[in-house]
Amino acid sequence: MQYDRIDARILEIVQKNNRLTSEVIGEMAGLSATACQRRLKRLRSEGIIEADVSIVSAKAVGRPIQMLVLVNLERERSDIIDRFKKAIKSSVDVVNGFYVTGDADFVLYVTARTMEEYEQFTRRFFYENPDIKGFKTMVIMDRVKAGFAVPIEPPPGD
């Protein structure tokens, strides 16, 4: 996956606001709208831009309980890891899931309407899963920053 200085500028722009038109993005990056559209299409097809999303307030949509959950598996075997990754992907309650190094095997960001609903989730998702050794829940008191913007460096020598 290659990108140049102009692509880097486009990436900076769309990470701040992906609803801008190709004309506006192109103007900000010093391109025509058509050239900008071509670059955006290539950045998406090459997987540099993974998705165009909106960040939704969990509270505003009735899911005010937010947690980070550290999960430990019984064993680190590829079939167990793959099975748990699949479970994460298919759960609507898990907003983000990360396979990590350190004290936990996975870190999950989970939302719920109530603590009772979260307890039901834990019974279904963790206690009924024989591959789970244990989990620790940290309740989020305040979301200080939300986003997915990655710092974009222009490629070396460009």
PyMOL commands that set and color helices and strands:
alter all, ss='L'
color gray80, all
select helices_A, chain A and resi 5-16+22-29+33-45+78-90+115-127
alter helices_A, ss='H'
color red, helices_A
select strands_A, chain A and resi 65-73+94-99+106-112+132-139
alter strands_A, ss='S'
color yellow, strands_A
deselect
rebuild
show_as cartoon
